[in-house]
Amino acid sequence: MKLWAQSEGVAEGAGAPNIIQINRRLLDPSFSGAYRVPDVFVPPVGQIFDAPLEFKTWDLPQIQDFWNYSNGSRITIVRPTDVGGSYSLLPPW
């Protein structure tokens, strides 16, 4: 992913414009020291992409932390079609 971003001319990483973050820590805003590492986070549009093989739901602490630590970004689970395909998660309220 990082090589793809670079090949597309998209800066990624520490010191780069905050357009896309690939495998970067998403810190708990309460300064607890906790963090999660989404596969891809696009802060300007509030979008997180997670690429697991297993099915994930809103009930998982990881998903809840993604939401809380990113100020409510949309979360899309990206999976191969043969294991169920991709889907977005919405908060249960």
C-alpha positions in Angstrom: 0.0 0.0 0.0 2.8 2.4 0.9 4.5 1.8 -2.5 1.2 2.3 -4.3 0.6 5.6 -2.5 4.1 6.7 -3.5 3.7 5.6 -7.1 0.5 7.7 -7.2 2.3 10.7 -5.9 0.5 10.6 -2.5 2.7 11.6 0.4 2.4 9.2 3.4 4.2 9.0 6.7 5.6 11.2 9.4 6.0 14.8 8.3 3.8 14.3 5.2 0.6 16.1 4.6 -2.1 14.2 6.4 -3.9 12.8 3.3 -3.5 9.1 3.9 -2.0 7.0 6.7 -1.0 3.4 6.1 -0.5 1.2 9.1 0.0 4.2 11.4 -1.0 4.5 15.0 -4.4 6.0 15.7 -4.0 7.4 19.2 -6.7 7.4 21.9 -7.7 11.1 22.1 -7.9 10.9 25.9 -4.1 10.5 26.1 -4.4 7.0 27.8 -1.5 5.8 25.7 -3.8 3.3 23.9 -3.8 3.1 20.2 -5.0 1.0 17.2 -3.4 0.5 13.8 -5.9 0.6 11.0 -4.7 -0.7 7.6 -5.6 2.6 5.9 -6.9 5.8 7.4 -7.9 8.8 5.2 -8.4 11.6 7.7 -9.6 14.3 5.3 -12.7 12.3 4.4 -13.0 10.4 7.7 -12.6 6.9 6.2 -10.9 3.8 7.7 -10.2 0.6 5.7 -9.5 -2.6 7.5 -8.5 -5.7 5.5 -9.1 -8.9 7.5 -10.1 -12.3 6.3 -12.6 -12.8 9.2 -16.0 -11.1 9.5 -16.0 -8.1 11.9 -18.9 -6.4 13.6 -19.5 -3.3 15.7 -19.2 -5.5 18.8 -15.4 -5.8 18.5 -13.3 -3.5 20.7 -11.0 -2.9 17.7 -13.9 -1.5 15.7 -15.2 0.6 18.5 -11.7 2.0 19.1 -11.3 2.9 15.4 -14.6 4.9 15.7 -13.7 6.6 18.9 -10.1 7.3 18.2 -10.8 8.8 14.7 -13.7 11.1 15.8 -16.3 8.9 14.1 -14.8 7.9 10.8 -16.6 5.5 8.5 -15.2 2.0 8.8 -15.1 -0.3 5.8 -14.0 -3.9 6.0 -12.3 -5.0 2.8 -12.3 -8.7 2.3 -11.9 -11.0 -0.7 -15.1 -11.9 -2.5 -14.7 -15.6 -1.8 -14.9 -15.1 1.9 -17.8 -12.7 1.9 -16.7 -9.5 0.2 -16.4 -6.0 1.6 -18.9 -4.0 3.7 -19.1 -0.9 5.8 -20.0 -0.8 9.5 -22.4 1.8 11.0 -22.6 2.5 14.7 -25.6 0.7 16.2 -27.4 3.9 17.3 
